[in-house]
Amino acid sequence: MKNSSKKQVDCVEKLKVLADETRLAVLELLIDSPKHVGEMNAILGLEQSLLSHHLQVLRCSQLVVRCLRRATPTRDGKAVLYRLAPEVEVTNGKALKES
């Protein structure tokens, strides 16, 4: 596959992920600062299993990552801290740009 075709496929896949309003809401929460799952859950009012599913989709799409501390996810009990992936840049306030 040509390099430009692969980039187009990657872009299409990311747009499919972003087509869900819950995943967009999660990204919007993480633009300002990293958040624990429980904190996001309290704001969004979702079942924890549903939020975990959306976070998994966002992780697989390389849009969010677990914050790491000494090679292990930062945990507060069972709450993992998430942030935007390093490849995702915030531009013009709340716009996302994939680098």
MISEKOL-209870 format. One line per 2 residues: their letters; for each residue x, y, z of N, C-alpha, C. Coordinates in nm, 4 decimals, padded with zeros to 6 digits, always signed. Atoms other than C-alpha are relative to their C-alpha. Example, Ala and Ser with C-alpha at 12.3 -4.5 7.8 and 13.67 -1.06 7.14 Angstrom:
BEGIN
as	+00.0890:-00.1190:+00.0000:+01.2300:-00.4500:+00.7800:+00.0900:+00.1200:+00.0000  -00.0820:-00.1190:-00.0060:+01.3670:-00.1060:+00.7140:-00.0770:+00.1090:+00.0730
This chain:
BEGIN
mk	+00.0841:-00.1172:+00.0000:+00.0000:+00.0000:+00.0000:+00.0887:+00.1237:+00.0000  -00.0764:-00.1234:+00.0057:+00.1295:+00.3450:-00.0831:-00.0090:+00.0715:+00.1337
ns	-00.0053:-00.0716:-00.1258:+00.2297:+00.5649:+00.2075:-00.1180:+00.0954:+00.0154  +00.1129:-00.0927:-00.0083:-00.0373:+00.8257:+00.1245:-00.1320:-00.0732:+00.0194
sk	+00.1214:+00.0796:-00.0191:-00.3045:+00.5548:+00.1045:-00.0116:-00.0469:+00.1440  +00.0009:+00.0434:-00.1398:-00.2052:+00.4261:+00.4490:-00.0402:+00.1155:+00.0913
kq	+00.0361:-00.1165:-00.0795:-00.2301:+00.7784:+00.5911:-00.1491:+00.0295:-00.0116  +00.1425:-00.0229:+00.0201:-00.5770:+00.8146:+00.4403:-00.0826:-00.1010:+00.0791
vd	+00.0708:+00.1033:-00.0754:-00.6888:+00.4846:+00.5935:+00.0072:+00.0314:+00.1489  -00.0149:-00.0368:-00.1407:-00.5480:+00.5921:+00.9331:-00.0919:+00.1156:+00.0363
cv	+00.0860:-00.1158:-00.0234:-00.7325:+00.9219:+00.9051:-00.1472:-00.0410:+00.0056  +00.1389:+00.0471:+00.0034:-01.0611:+00.7513:+00.8156:-00.0332:-00.0758:+00.1287
ek	+00.0231:+00.0773:-00.1229:-01.0254:+00.5126:+01.1111:-00.0120:+00.0915:+00.1212  +00.0070:-00.0936:-00.1129:-00.9612:+00.8000:+01.3525:-00.1305:+00.0806:-00.0042
lk	+00.1268:-00.0731:+00.0123:-01.2605:+00.9912:+01.2169:-00.1178:-00.0856:+00.0435  +00.1059:+00.0910:-00.0466:-01.4794:+00.6849:+01.2790:-00.0041:-00.0027:+00.1517
vl	-00.0075:+00.0000:-00.1464:-01.3586:+00.6786:+01.6385:-00.0574:+00.1307:+00.0553  +00.0443:-00.1312:-00.0472:-01.4284:+01.0506:+01.6767:-00.1462:+00.0294:-00.0317
ad	+00.1406:-00.0206:+00.0347:-01.7783:+01.0165:+01.5313:-00.0927:-00.0229:+00.1189  +00.0810:+00.0265:-00.1185:-01.9015:+00.9059:+01.8751:+00.0074:+00.1194:+00.0955
et	+00.0009:-00.1203:-00.0837:-02.0098:+01.1985:+02.0948:+00.0579:-00.0242:+00.1391  -00.0599:+00.0298:-00.1308:-01.9032:+01.0238:+02.4165:+00.1514:+00.0057:-00.0081
rl	-00.1458:-00.0044:+00.0148:-01.5484:+00.9774:+02.2880:+00.0485:+00.1433:-00.0205  -00.0356:-00.1418:+00.0143:-01.5418:+01.3425:+02.1808:-00.0045:+00.0702:+00.1355
av	+00.0118:-00.0608:-00.1329:-01.6571:+01.4403:+02.5307:+00.1192:-00.0381:+00.0877  -00.1176:+00.0442:-00.0758:-01.3751:+01.2333:+02.6832:+00.1218:+00.0800:-00.0431
le	-00.1138:-00.0775:+00.0493:-01.1198:+01.4056:+02.4610:-00.0073:+00.1449:+00.0469  +00.0168:-00.1382:-00.0452:-01.2628:+01.7453:+02.5518:+00.0391:+00.0141:+00.1475
ll	-00.0390:-00.0035:-00.1411:-01.2213:+01.6634:+02.9217:+00.1514:-00.0061:+00.0171  -00.1437:+00.0207:-00.0140:-00.8597:+01.5609:+02.8674:+00.0840:+00.1111:-00.0623
id	-00.0742:-00.1106:+00.0608:-00.7643:+01.8733:+02.6703:+00.0635:+00.0868:+00.1082  -00.0496:-00.0898:-00.1040:-00.7244:+02.0762:+02.9886:+00.1052:-00.0648:+00.0894
sp	-00.0941:+00.0672:-00.0904:-00.5474:+01.8180:+03.2044:-00.0342:-00.1480:+00.0072  +00.0289:+00.1428:-00.0198:-00.5146:+01.4450:+03.2767:-00.1106:-00.0175:+00.1033
kh	+00.1101:+00.0273:-00.0924:-00.8098:+01.2916:+03.4585:-00.0034:-00.1495:+00.0335  +00.0248:+00.1380:-00.0389:-00.8840:+00.9735:+03.6529:-00.1340:-00.0453:-00.0591
vg	+00.1240:+00.0566:+00.0547:-01.1562:+00.7419:+03.5229:-00.1191:+00.0428:+00.0850  +00.1100:-00.0376:-00.0892:-01.3715:+00.8153:+03.8283:-00.0415:+00.1450:-00.0163
em	+00.0272:-00.1422:+00.0209:-01.3433:+01.1893:+03.7706:-00.0769:+00.0213:-00.1302  +00.0711:-00.0109:+00.1280:-01.4464:+01.1549:+03.4049:-00.1402:-00.0575:+00.0119
na	+00.1283:+00.0663:-00.0173:-01.7253:+00.9196:+03.5050:-00.0998:+00.0903:+00.0724  +00.0876:-00.0900:-00.0748:-01.8653:+01.1716:+03.7553:-00.0499:+00.1143:-00.0886
il	+00.0372:-00.1105:+00.0885:-01.8667:+01.4449:+03.4902:-00.0953:-00.0476:-00.1101  +00.0774:+00.0487:+00.1141:-02.0086:+01.2335:+03.2059:-00.1238:-00.0791:+00.0404
gl	+00.1153:+00.0756:-00.0479:-02.2474:+01.0240:+03.4149:-00.0229:-00.1309:-00.0730  +00.0098:+00.1282:+00.0713:-02.1724:+00.6949:+03.2387:+00.0240:-00.1158:+00.0957
eq	-00.0411:+00.1210:-00.0698:-02.1519:+00.3412:+03.3646:+00.1499:-00.0138:-00.0165  -00.1449:+00.0093:+00.0071:-01.7871:+00.2732:+03.4449:+00.0457:-00.0953:-00.1101
sl	-00.0383:+00.0946:+00.1055:-01.7781:-00.0253:+03.2079:-00.0125:+00.0630:-00.1388  +00.0167:-00.0670:+00.1285:-01.9066:+00.1901:+02.9204:+00.1123:+00.1014:-00.0227
ls	-00.1105:-00.0947:+00.0118:-01.6500:+00.4612:+02.9899:+00.1305:-00.0741:-00.0280  -00.1212:+00.0800:+00.0237:-01.3772:+00.1955:+03.0056:+00.0067:-00.0481:-00.1441
hh	+00.0048:+00.0421:+00.1407:-01.4895:+00.0668:+02.6653:+00.0433:+00.1143:-00.0916  -00.0350:-00.1158:+00.0837:-01.4671:+00.4156:+02.5126:+00.1480:+00.0350:+00.0149
lq	-00.1425:-00.0275:-00.0212:-01.1236:+00.4696:+02.6701:+00.0869:-00.1019:-00.0725  -00.0751:+00.1030:+00.0723:-01.0054:+00.1397:+02.5229:+00.0034:+00.0310:-00.1497
vl	+00.0055:-00.0365:+00.1422:-01.1203:+00.2483:+02.1754:+00.0934:+00.1180:-00.0274  -00.0876:-00.1158:+00.0162:-00.9408:+00.5810:+02.2203:+00.1470:-00.0375:+00.0148
rc	-00.1387:+00.0473:-00.0143:-00.6243:+00.4036:+02.3397:+00.0452:-00.0744:-00.1244  -00.0347:+00.0769:+00.1203:-00.6292:+00.1636:+02.0434:+00.0215:+00.0919:-00.1202
sq	-00.0140:-00.0975:+00.1089:-00.6623:+00.4643:+01.8126:+00.1136:+00.0981:+00.0257  -00.1141:-00.0835:-00.0386:-00.3640:+00.6273:+01.9862:-00.0376:+00.1468:+00.0184
lv	+00.0439:-00.1359:-00.0305:-00.5644:+00.9315:+02.0899:+00.0194:+00.0327:+00.1477  -00.0261:-00.0193:-00.1427:-00.5248:+00.8836:+02.4676:+00.0969:-00.1070:+00.0483
vr	-00.0912:+00.0954:-00.0636:-00.2716:+00.7110:+02.6906:-00.0200:+00.0060:+00.1502  -00.0058:-00.0004:-00.1456:-00.2461:+00.6094:+03.0516:+00.1259:+00.0756:+00.0397
cl	-00.1182:-00.0702:-00.0491:-00.0121:+00.8389:+03.2411:+00.0886:-00.1003:+00.0711  -00.0928:+00.0961:-00.0574:+00.2972:+00.6491:+03.3394:+00.0869:+00.0631:+00.1073
rr	-00.0930:-00.0389:-00.1056:+00.5055:+00.6704:+03.6518:+00.0802:-00.1246:+00.0336  -00.0885:+00.1134:-00.0242:+00.8016:+00.4368:+03.6866:-00.0462:-00.1257:-00.0717
at	+00.0369:+00.1111:+00.0898:+00.6826:+00.2138:+03.3999:-00.1277:-00.0719:+00.0401  +00.1302:+00.0587:-00.0322:+00.3465:+00.1389:+03.5640:-00.1052:+00.1097:-00.0081
pt	+00.1044:-00.1034:+00.0068:+00.0143:+00.3168:+03.5101:-00.0197:+00.0662:+00.1362  +00.0279:-00.0721:-00.1234:-00.0530:+00.5851:+03.7686:-00.1380:-00.0412:+00.0483
rd	+00.1262:+00.0483:-00.0533:-00.3215:+00.4449:+03.9915:-00.0303:+00.0632:+00.1349  +00.0499:-00.0422:-00.1289:-00.5267:+00.5721:+04.2793:-00.1072:-00.1017:+00.0326
gk	+00.0897:+00.1135:-00.0139:-00.6873:+00.2486:+04.3946:-00.0131:-00.0663:-00.1354  +00.0207:+00.0582:+00.1323:-00.8414:+00.1198:+04.0728:-00.0118:+00.1072:-00.1078
av	+00.0182:-00.1102:+00.0946:-00.8539:+00.4640:+03.9082:+00.1293:+00.0278:-00.0758  -00.1157:-00.0275:+00.0844:-00.6119:+00.5016:+03.6182:-00.0113:+00.1429:-00.0522
ly	-00.0056:-00.1363:+00.0496:-00.5047:+00.8486:+03.5124:+00.0251:-00.0019:-00.1506  -00.0122:-00.0073:+00.1458:-00.5508:+00.9256:+03.1403:+00.0334:+00.1417:-00.0430
rl	-00.0288:-00.1300:+00.0621:-00.4203:+01.2066:+02.9203:-00.0040:-00.0176:-00.1512  -00.0092:+00.0077:+00.1456:-00.4127:+01.2931:+02.5520:+00.1341:-00.0611:-00.0375
ap	-00.1247:+00.0594:+00.0484:-00.1518:+01.0977:+02.3584:+00.0953:+00.1107:-00.0431  -00.0974:-00.1026:+00.0400:+00.1721:+01.2869:+02.2857:-00.0142:+00.0423:-00.1461
ev	+00.0161:-00.0309:+00.1422:+00.0914:+01.2720:+01.9120:-00.1153:+00.0965:-00.0263  +00.1169:-00.0866:+00.0156:-00.2267:+01.4737:+01.9692:+00.0343:+00.1372:+00.0567
ev	-00.0293:-00.1369:-00.0411:-00.1683:+01.8478:+01.9829:-00.1307:+00.0768:+00.0116  +00.1155:-00.0881:-00.0139:-00.4188:+02.1047:+02.1032:+00.0369:+00.1332:-00.0634
tn	-00.0246:-00.1275:+00.0672:-00.4382:+02.4083:+01.8772:-00.1238:+00.0879:+00.0106  +00.1111:-00.0972:-00.0025:-00.6518:+02.7209:+01.8893:-00.1037:-00.0313:+00.1081
gk	+00.0917:+00.0230:-00.1099:-00.8028:+02.6484:+02.2282:-00.0385:-00.1444:+00.0166  +00.0517:+00.1350:-00.0195:-00.9893:+02.3202:+02.1842:+00.0020:-00.0835:-00.1268
al	-00.0114:+00.0788:+00.1231:-00.8996:+02.1976:+01.8358:+00.1134:-00.1000:+00.0157  -00.1019:+00.1043:-00.0070:-00.7039:+01.8731:+01.8068:+00.0700:-00.0133:-00.1345
ke	-00.0785:+00.0212:+00.1223:-00.4261:+01.8121:+01.5576:+00.0869:-00.1207:+00.0218  -00.0835:+00.1192:-00.0059:-00.2600:+01.4784:+01.4928:+00.1335:+00.0313:-00.0635
s	-00.1311:-00.0316:+00.0576:+00.1142:+01.5203:+01.4446:+00.0644:-00.1203:-00.0615
